[in-house]
Amino acid sequence: MCIEKPLNEILRQDFIETYKLEVKVIWDQIVVLNSYLYILKTILKFPLSLFKPLKLLFWRLVVRSLYESSILICFKLIFDTDSKSLTISKLKNKIISNLVDDSIKSEVIQNLKQIDFSKKNEELGRRINKIRNKFVAHIDRDWNTIVEKESLNDIVLNFNELFELSESIDELFEILCFNEQRLTHYPEYAPSSKVKYQTRQETDIEEILLLLVKNSNLLNMPESQPAFWPIYKKTNLSLDDLELLNQYRNRFGLPDA
């Protein structure tokens, strides 16, 4: 959906410098958001309850912090209505107003219609505003003390919805960048479809989680507690748990348990 023309044939000359500055600001926020969500997704996929069932508090706090920080960035990027704020939606409108001619305008609008950003995310925006205003940026006294169950259900934004919203932001940003490709992740956190790795290395969060496995009692229990291991295995591990454990044991050069 990129427009294969130089910027001065897409945008009015007197707007180009403003465009470059504002795109850079939005780009930085998107990269940070995607980094938060990469770390969040990596933690959520990891079987913490299997390897550290009694030491989950730190990770729960990390997940909460990343979730709330991501909510705030989504609000800043898309839904902030303050007259002084810069959002990706306001940038989009400025761009449309400063295109050089009707043919370019028609092409850009057609690209925007294909992703249908505003309509697709309208309901998520309503919930993000509520979460931000009642819980994350402020503590709404009534909502936090006498909230009814129906109100709580009305405000929930699950992790998958947050991940999908970030993908939608990426799509819109790609259109607004025209013919210039900008990576919307730090390279070490970027998906393989975006960066051609010679050999992909584990990221820092993956290394931290692997160290957690390596030093866990469970990984080494068959060797360190051979008498207790059969009892623990029978009473605490499902077949899926055992299969997952053996995957990690093999990874560290240990035989199946």
Summary of the structure (lengths in Angstrom):
residues: 257
radius of gyration: 23.5
end to end distance: 51.2
largest distance: 78.6
contacts: 671
relative contact order: 0.13
helix: 70%
strand: 1%
